[in-house]
Amino acid sequence: MSKVRRAVIREWMLLAREKRQSSEQAAAFARAALQRHDLPRSSRRTPHEIIMRWLRPRTGRP
């Protein structure tokens, strides 16, 4: 899962700064990332929640 995490974060940080400012943009990106990457099912969190947790600290960041 760490390879997937790194890939998703890398894709997010490569977006133009204005495309990664809001939580709505992060949610849309997370939905698209789920189409590209296969995340194992967690008993506590959905794959969308997992990706959002990865992106939240990097939202709005230069």
Phi and psi in radians as a Rosetta constraint file:
Dihedral C 1 N 2 CA 2 C 2 CIRCULARHARMONIC -1.149 0.35
Dihedral N 2 CA 2 C 2 N 3 CIRCULARHARMONIC -0.553 0.35
Dihedral C 2 N 3 CA 3 C 3 CIRCULARHARMONIC -1.164 0.35
Dihedral N 3 CA 3 C 3 N 4 CIRCULARHARMONIC -0.691 0.35
Dihedral C 3 N 4 CA 4 C 4 CIRCULARHARMONIC -1.150 0.35
Dihedral N 4 CA 4 C 4 N 5 CIRCULARHARMONIC -0.756 0.35
Dihedral C 4 N 5 CA 5 C 5 CIRCULARHARMONIC -1.026 0.35
Dihedral N 5 CA 5 C 5 N 6 CIRCULARHARMONIC -0.839 0.35
Dihedral C 5 N 6 CA 6 C 6 CIRCULARHARMONIC -1.076 0.35
Dihedral N 6 CA 6 C 6 N 7 CIRCULARHARMONIC -0.722 0.35
Dihedral C 6 N 7 CA 7 C 7 CIRCULARHARMONIC -1.125 0.35
Dihedral N 7 CA 7 C 7 N 8 CIRCULARHARMONIC -0.769 0.35
Dihedral C 7 N 8 CA 8 C 8 CIRCULARHARMONIC -1.129 0.35
Dihedral N 8 CA 8 C 8 N 9 CIRCULARHARMONIC -0.801 0.35
Dihedral C 8 N 9 CA 9 C 9 CIRCULARHARMONIC -1.124 0.35
Dihedral N 9 CA 9 C 9 N 10 CIRCULARHARMONIC -0.699 0.35
Dihedral C 9 N 10 CA 10 C 10 CIRCULARHARMONIC -1.066 0.35
Dihedral N 10 CA 10 C 10 N 11 CIRCULARHARMONIC -0.808 0.35
Dihedral C 10 N 11 CA 11 C 11 CIRCULARHARMONIC -1.034 0.35
Dihedral N 11 CA 11 C 11 N 12 CIRCULARHARMONIC -0.745 0.35
Dihedral C 11 N 12 CA 12 C 12 CIRCULARHARMONIC -1.110 0.35
Dihedral N 12 CA 12 C 12 N 13 CIRCULARHARMONIC -0.799 0.35
Dihedral C 12 N 13 CA 13 C 13 CIRCULARHARMONIC -1.261 0.35
Dihedral N 13 CA 13 C 13 N 14 CIRCULARHARMONIC -0.345 0.35
Dihedral C 13 N 14 CA 14 C 14 CIRCULARHARMONIC -1.384 0.35
Dihedral N 14 CA 14 C 14 N 15 CIRCULARHARMONIC -0.276 0.35
Dihedral C 14 N 15 CA 15 C 15 CIRCULARHARMONIC -1.141 0.35
Dihedral N 15 CA 15 C 15 N 16 CIRCULARHARMONIC 2.676 0.35
Dihedral C 15 N 16 CA 16 C 16 CIRCULARHARMONIC -1.028 0.35
Dihedral N 16 CA 16 C 16 N 17 CIRCULARHARMONIC 2.537 0.35
Dihedral C 16 N 17 CA 17 C 17 CIRCULARHARMONIC -0.927 0.35
Dihedral N 17 CA 17 C 17 N 18 CIRCULARHARMONIC -0.692 0.35
Dihedral C 17 N 18 CA 18 C 18 CIRCULARHARMONIC -1.251 0.35
Dihedral N 18 CA 18 C 18 N 19 CIRCULARHARMONIC -0.210 0.35
Dihedral C 18 N 19 CA 19 C 19 CIRCULARHARMONIC -1.665 0.35
Dihedral N 19 CA 19 C 19 N 20 CIRCULARHARMONIC 0.053 0.35
Dihedral C 19 N 20 CA 20 C 20 CIRCULARHARMONIC -2.361 0.35
Dihedral N 20 CA 20 C 20 N 21 CIRCULARHARMONIC 0.762 0.35
Dihedral C 20 N 21 CA 21 C 21 CIRCULARHARMONIC -1.685 0.35
Dihedral N 21 CA 21 C 21 N 22 CIRCULARHARMONIC -0.631 0.35
Dihedral C 21 N 22 CA 22 C 22 CIRCULARHARMONIC -1.979 0.35
Dihedral N 22 CA 22 C 22 N 23 CIRCULARHARMONIC 2.853 0.35
Dihedral C 22 N 23 CA 23 C 23 CIRCULARHARMONIC -1.189 0.35
Dihedral N 23 CA 23 C 23 N 24 CIRCULARHARMONIC -0.480 0.35
Dihedral C 23 N 24 CA 24 C 24 CIRCULARHARMONIC -1.160 0.35
Dihedral N 24 CA 24 C 24 N 25 CIRCULARHARMONIC -0.713 0.35
Dihedral C 24 N 25 CA 25 C 25 CIRCULARHARMONIC -1.135 0.35
Dihedral N 25 CA 25 C 25 N 26 CIRCULARHARMONIC -0.696 0.35
Dihedral C 25 N 26 CA 26 C 26 CIRCULARHARMONIC -1.129 0.35
Dihedral N 26 CA 26 C 26 N 27 CIRCULARHARMONIC -0.710 0.35
Dihedral C 26 N 27 CA 27 C 27 CIRCULARHARMONIC -1.120 0.35
Dihedral N 27 CA 27 C 27 N 28 CIRCULARHARMONIC -0.742 0.35
Dihedral C 27 N 28 CA 28 C 28 CIRCULARHARMONIC -1.129 0.35
Dihedral N 28 CA 28 C 28 N 29 CIRCULARHARMONIC -0.728 0.35
Dihedral C 28 N 29 CA 29 C 29 CIRCULARHARMONIC -1.110 0.35
Dihedral N 29 CA 29 C 29 N 30 CIRCULARHARMONIC -0.729 0.35
Dihedral C 29 N 30 CA 30 C 30 CIRCULARHARMONIC -1.075 0.35
Dihedral N 30 CA 30 C 30 N 31 CIRCULARHARMONIC -0.734 0.35
Dihedral C 30 N 31 CA 31 C 31 CIRCULARHARMONIC -1.073 0.35
Dihedral N 31 CA 31 C 31 N 32 CIRCULARHARMONIC -0.748 0.35
Dihedral C 31 N 32 CA 32 C 32 CIRCULARHARMONIC -1.182 0.35
Dihedral N 32 CA 32 C 32 N 33 CIRCULARHARMONIC -0.674 0.35
Dihedral C 32 N 33 CA 33 C 33 CIRCULARHARMONIC -1.127 0.35
Dihedral N 33 CA 33 C 33 N 34 CIRCULARHARMONIC -0.570 0.35
Dihedral C 33 N 34 CA 34 C 34 CIRCULARHARMONIC -1.134 0.35
Dihedral N 34 CA 34 C 34 N 35 CIRCULARHARMONIC -0.464 0.35
Dihedral C 34 N 35 CA 35 C 35 CIRCULARHARMONIC -1.289 0.35
Dihedral N 35 CA 35 C 35 N 36 CIRCULARHARMONIC -0.535 0.35
Dihedral C 35 N 36 CA 36 C 36 CIRCULARHARMONIC -1.587 0.35
Dihedral N 36 CA 36 C 36 N 37 CIRCULARHARMONIC -0.504 0.35
Dihedral C 36 N 37 CA 37 C 37 CIRCULARHARMONIC -2.139 0.35
Dihedral N 37 CA 37 C 37 N 38 CIRCULARHARMONIC 2.505 0.35
Dihedral C 37 N 38 CA 38 C 38 CIRCULARHARMONIC -1.744 0.35
Dihedral N 38 CA 38 C 38 N 39 CIRCULARHARMONIC 1.979 0.35
Dihedral C 38 N 39 CA 39 C 39 CIRCULARHARMONIC -1.820 0.35
Dihedral N 39 CA 39 C 39 N 40 CIRCULARHARMONIC 2.408 0.35
Dihedral C 39 N 40 CA 40 C 40 CIRCULARHARMONIC -1.175 0.35
Dihedral N 40 CA 40 C 40 N 41 CIRCULARHARMONIC 2.578 0.35
Dihedral C 40 N 41 CA 41 C 41 CIRCULARHARMONIC -1.266 0.35
Dihedral N 41 CA 41 C 41 N 42 CIRCULARHARMONIC 2.310 0.35
Dihedral C 41 N 42 CA 42 C 42 CIRCULARHARMONIC -1.833 0.35
Dihedral N 42 CA 42 C 42 N 43 CIRCULARHARMONIC 2.596 0.35
Dihedral C 42 N 43 CA 43 C 43 CIRCULARHARMONIC -1.335 0.35
Dihedral N 43 CA 43 C 43 N 44 CIRCULARHARMONIC -0.378 0.35
Dihedral C 43 N 44 CA 44 C 44 CIRCULARHARMONIC -1.790 0.35
Dihedral N 44 CA 44 C 44 N 45 CIRCULARHARMONIC -0.582 0.35
Dihedral C 44 N 45 CA 45 C 45 CIRCULARHARMONIC -2.264 0.35
Dihedral N 45 CA 45 C 45 N 46 CIRCULARHARMONIC 2.597 0.35
Dihedral C 45 N 46 CA 46 C 46 CIRCULARHARMONIC -1.364 0.35
Dihedral N 46 CA 46 C 46 N 47 CIRCULARHARMONIC 2.764 0.35
Dihedral C 46 N 47 CA 47 C 47 CIRCULARHARMONIC -0.980 0.35
Dihedral N 47 CA 47 C 47 N 48 CIRCULARHARMONIC -0.631 0.35
Dihedral C 47 N 48 CA 48 C 48 CIRCULARHARMONIC -1.088 0.35
Dihedral N 48 CA 48 C 48 N 49 CIRCULARHARMONIC -0.763 0.35
Dihedral C 48 N 49 CA 49 C 49 CIRCULARHARMONIC -1.105 0.35
Dihedral N 49 CA 49 C 49 N 50 CIRCULARHARMONIC -0.646 0.35
Dihedral C 49 N 50 CA 50 C 50 CIRCULARHARMONIC -1.111 0.35
Dihedral N 50 CA 50 C 50 N 51 CIRCULARHARMONIC -0.848 0.35
Dihedral C 50 N 51 CA 51 C 51 CIRCULARHARMONIC -1.120 0.35
Dihedral N 51 CA 51 C 51 N 52 CIRCULARHARMONIC -0.710 0.35
Dihedral C 51 N 52 CA 52 C 52 CIRCULARHARMONIC -1.069 0.35
Dihedral N 52 CA 52 C 52 N 53 CIRCULARHARMONIC -0.647 0.35
Dihedral C 52 N 53 CA 53 C 53 CIRCULARHARMONIC -1.120 0.35
Dihedral N 53 CA 53 C 53 N 54 CIRCULARHARMONIC -0.645 0.35
Dihedral C 53 N 54 CA 54 C 54 CIRCULARHARMONIC -1.185 0.35
Dihedral N 54 CA 54 C 54 N 55 CIRCULARHARMONIC -0.668 0.35
Dihedral C 54 N 55 CA 55 C 55 CIRCULARHARMONIC -1.463 0.35
Dihedral N 55 CA 55 C 55 N 56 CIRCULARHARMONIC -0.513 0.35
Dihedral C 55 N 56 CA 56 C 56 CIRCULARHARMONIC -0.883 0.35
Dihedral N 56 CA 56 C 56 N 57 CIRCULARHARMONIC -0.814 0.35
Dihedral C 56 N 57 CA 57 C 57 CIRCULARHARMONIC -1.193 0.35
Dihedral N 57 CA 57 C 57 N 58 CIRCULARHARMONIC -0.276 0.35
Dihedral C 57 N 58 CA 58 C 58 CIRCULARHARMONIC -1.820 0.35
Dihedral N 58 CA 58 C 58 N 59 CIRCULARHARMONIC 0.096 0.35
Dihedral C 58 N 59 CA 59 C 59 CIRCULARHARMONIC -1.416 0.35
Dihedral N 59 CA 59 C 59 N 60 CIRCULARHARMONIC 2.219 0.35
Dihedral C 59 N 60 CA 60 C 60 CIRCULARHARMONIC 1.399 0.35
Dihedral N 60 CA 60 C 60 N 61 CIRCULARHARMONIC 0.114 0.35
Dihedral C 60 N 61 CA 61 C 61 CIRCULARHARMONIC -1.603 0.35
Dihedral N 61 CA 61 C 61 N 62 CIRCULARHARMONIC 2.441 0.35
